[in-house]
Structure formats: C-alpha cells, structure tokens
Amino acid sequence: ISIPARKMSLEIHPASPADARELTEVFYGSFHSDLDTTMFPKKPDVTEWWEKYFTTSIARSIAGETHDVFLKVTEGSEDGRIVAFAKWKLPVAPADRRRNEEQIVWPPSSDKDLCDRFFNGMGARHEKWMGERPHYCMFFFLAFFLTLAYKVIGSALCVLYSSTNRDL
C-alpha cells in the first residue's frame, strides 16, 4: 500500500526479523519521556534486549505461534528506511489468551518493578474494560519518528488495519 505524504512516499509492509535493529531505533526515537527512559534507558543491554525481542517476536508471529502482527512503514519502498511500526494483537478466544505467553525478563538496566507495574496495569485495565467481549484487535503499540509526518503515518496504520478484514 502506498501513501503519499508531504513529498515523501510511505509504504506499509509486514515487518521481518531482519528489521529488528531499525525497529529498535524507531522505538528509541518515539518513546523518550521520563517514564520511557526509566523503563528502557538507551544503554547497550536494553538495545540488545529490544533487538532480540523484535527478532524473536516477529519470527514467532510469522510462524503462527502468536496472535501478533507487526507492521512497518518505510520511505519509498519496502527496503526504504523504517519510519514507523505497529504491533497488533489479533482476537483470540478467552481460553487461549495466555497461551504462548512467556514471562518477560527485563534487561538489567531497566527498572524492572516499574516495567512490571506499568505493563501488568495496562493488561489489567484491558481485561477490565474489554472483559470477555470479542474484539477484532488490540492496538498494542505504535512507534514513529516525531520529526516525520506522524499524523499521516499513525492515521495510515489505523486506517489500513481498521479497513481490512484480511490477514496481513
């Protein structure tokens, strides 16, 4: 899918494990509040952790081991610079929600207690608000370089996913 935006051509493609390094760069360029940098400071062990997380998670998704979908937005072509990405969780039956989930071991430089409280809290709120109601997807996270046309990129990912019923 091509999306013209402010004199740049943006395309949305499925992410691959080979994209892990660039996805990590986009992550750091997107999440840099005090909360973000306390949970995930830009240190070598955290960078290595994110690259391994993306590599493994995307490979498991492609293999059908999870209900996650990773999309990337590139400039110009599929091989262009990655400027944004999104992770979606597709709907699953309530009995299968915890299947294939692994206990997360945070990187040594991360604030492990804060990470656990933050992400467990998000999960608890999701369960409280959505309950057992089936829903098409849970938008897990969206990352993009703020210096680019972020409204266009974010909107394009939302429009793409909400307007299609096909598997990506």
N, C-alpha and C positions, 0 to 999 in steps of 0.2 A: 504494500500500500504506500503510495507516495503522497506526501502532504506538503504543498508549497507553503513556505512561511518566511516572510521578511527576507527575500533574496537568498534563502537557503532551502535546499531540498531535504526534507526529513523523511525517513522511511522507518517503518515498524517491522521488526523481524523477531522470530523466536531467538532467544539467547542460547549460546552454546557454552560448554565448559571452557572453551578457549577464550571466552570473553571475560573470565574472572578478574584478571588484572585491571582491565578498563572499568568494569563494574565497580570495583573497589575504589578506583579514582573518582568515579561519579558519586559514590556513596560519600566519600570524604568532602567532595565539593558541594554536597547537598545538605548534609547534617553536621552543623558546626556550632550549635548552641552550647551553652554551658552543660546542659543535660547530656547532649550527644557526646561531647568531648570527655565528659566524666565517665560515661559508659564505654565509649570507644575512642580513647586518645589515639592520635596519629603516631603510633610507635610501631617498630618492626614486628613485634609479636602480634599486635592487633591486625596489622596489614596482612600478615601471613594467615591469620585466622580467617579474615574475610575472604581472602582468595581461595582458601581451602573450602570455606562454607559455600561460596558460589560454585566452585568446581563440582563439589560433591552433590549439592542440592540440585543443580541443573542436570547433572548426569542421572540422578535418581528420578527426576521428573521425566526426562526423555525415555528412561527405561520403564516408565509406568509404575514406579514404586511409590509415588506420592500423588497427591491431587493438586500439585503446584504447577503454575505456568509462569515462566519467566519471559518477558518481552524486552527488547531493546529498541531504542530509537537511535538511528545513525544519520549522519550527514551524507547526503549524496548517493550512497549505495550501501549494500549490506556490509561491505568491507570498510565503509567510512568510519570516522571517529564516532564512538558511542557518546551521546549527549544526554541520554536519559534511559531509565529502565523501570520496570514494574514487576512486582511479584503478586500473583493472584492465587487464591486458594479456591479451587472449584468445590461445588457442593458434594457432600458425602452423607451417607446415612448416619444417624446419630450413633449407632453401634460401631461404626468404622472411624469415628472422628479421631480417636487416639492411636489407631493402628499406624505403624511405621513411623511414629514419632520417637525421636531419640532424645535422651537427656542432654541438654546443652551444657558443654563445659566452656565457660567463658575464658578468653585469653588472660594471662597473668596480669597485664597492665590495666585491664578493665575493672571497674567497680562491680564486682560480682553480685553483691547484695542489691545494689541499685538496679542492675540488669534484671535480676530475678523479680524484684518488686514491680518494675515497670512492665515487663513482658507478661508476667503472670497476672498483673492487674488488667492489662489490655484483654487477655484471654477471658478473665472472669467477667469483665464488662460485656464482651461479645456474647458470652453464654447468657448473661442476664437479659440483655436486650433482644437477642435473637431466639433464645431458648431452643426448642426442638423444631421451630419453623424451618422448613426447607427454604433455602435462598440460593440464588444462582452462583454468586461468588462473594468472597470476602476480599476486598482490596487490601492486601497485606502491607505493601509499601510502594511508594513511588519516589524515585530519586531523579533529580535533574540538576544540571548546572544552572544556577540562578542567572548567570550572565547571558544565557540564551533566552530565546522567546519561550519562557517556561509556561506561560498560559497556553500557548499553542501546543506545546509538547504534552502537557498534562491533559489538556482537553482532547487531543488526538488519541491518547491511550484510552481515556474513558469512553469516548465515542466509539472507538474500534471495538472495545470489549462489550459495551452495552448494546451495540447494534448487530452483533453477530451471534448466531447460535451454533456455529461450527466449532469444532475442537481446533485449537491452534497448536 
